[in-house]
Each structure stands twice: as structure tokens, then as C-alpha cells.
């Protein structure tokens, strides 16, 4: 990746590899690496991935194109980001900090792809 594109922080590379595998296996999505995030899309973005590599809250944020009202929000894992400014597209934020979170996110990712 060039300097003008987002780079995967070393501390999140393995976790992102797992997430990328899930995102690319659930549907025929195009992966577009942009300056501040990585977009997964068909005609529209289905998911946007942003890295938060700080030691205090190391995480990958996935913004899914899902209506948060149709999801049971879980503190520290999912949140409604309608009306909150953020990079990428999608109204549902999913916080990935472990492999278990990747697995837990699979049904939400599938829904976002199927509904796109």
C-alpha cells in the first residue's frame, strides 16, 4: 500500500486477516483501500474498516450498512452511530478486539451483504 492509503498496523494485522477473510467470503465484494479506511462493497459500501491501534483501546472498527434498530446492541461490541461523524459508511459500528469478536460479527456481516 502506498503512503496515500491506509496501512494495517502490525499489532492488528493478524486480527484484520481474520476479519478480511470473513468479509470476502460472505459475498462477492470489491475491496477498495482508501486514505483513511478500507471499503468492502458491491454497488454501495457494505462495510468500512478503520484501525485503532492505540495501546489503550486497540481495535478494528467495522461500520456496517445495517439499521441499528434491527440489531440487539451490545455494550463494547456494537453501537448506533447515526448522527455521529465517522469515516466510512454505515450506521452500525462493530468493535473487533479478538478472534471471538470476528466470529460474533459474522451474522451481522452476512446480513449487511445480503441486504445490500
N, C-alpha and C positions, 0 to 999 in steps of 0.2 A: 504494500500500500504506500502511496506517496504521502508526502508531508501534508498535502491539502486534504487528505482523507483520514477519517478516524482510524486509530490503531488500537488493537486489542491489548490492554495492559497485561503484562506477563502473569500477574497474580490472578487474573480472571480467564486466562487463555484456555485452560482445561475445562472449566465450567462452561465457557462460551461454546467450546467444541461440542459439548453435550447438547446445549440449547440449539445450536445451529443444526445439528443432526435431526432433532425433533422438528424444528421449523421447516426444514427442507424435505422431510419425509412425509408430512401430512398433506401435502398438495404440491402442485406444480407452481412453485413460487419463484419469481425472479428476485435475486439478491442484488441490491444496489448499495454500494458503500459510498456514503456521503461525507461531508465535512465533519458533522457532529454526531451522526448516528448511522446505523445500518438498517436499511428498509427491506422488508420482505413483502412482495406484492404480486398481485395478479394485475387487474386493471387499476386498482387503487391499492394503497398500502394496507396490508393486513396487520402487520406488526412492525414496530420500530424498536431497535435495540440500542440502549445507551449504557455506557460503562461508568461505574462509580468506584474507582479503585482505592479510595482513601482507606487507611488502616482502621479508622473508627467505624465505618459502615460500608465495607467492601461488598458491592452488589452489582448485579446486572439488572437494569430496569427494562422491562418489555412493556410497551404500550400497545394494547390490542384494540382493534376496531370492534368493540363489543359494548353494548349498552350496560353500564354498571348496575342498572335497576334489575337486570336479569341474572345477576350473579350474587351469590351469598358472599359478601365482603368479609375478609379475614384479616384482622389487625396484623400488620407487619408483613403480609403477603400480597393482598390486593387492596386497591383503593380507587375511588371515583376521582378522576382528575378533570372532570368537566369544569370549565371555568378557571382552571389553574394553568397558567402558562408553562409550557414544556416543549422541548424539541421533539420532533417526530409527530406521528398522528396516532389517534386512538384515545378513547375516553376511559379505558380501564388500565391501570398500572399494575403490573405483576412484578414483585421484587424477588429476584433469584439470588440466593446466597449459598445454595448447596445443590447437590445432585438430587436430593429428595424434593427440593422445590421445582426442579426441572420436571420431574415425574408428575408432581402435583399440578403443574401448569399444562400438561398435555391435553386434558379435556377442554380447557379454555382456548388453547391454541387451535385445536381441531375445530371448535365452534366458530372461531374467528375466520378460519379459512373457508369452512363450509358456508358461512353466511355472507362471504364476500362475492 
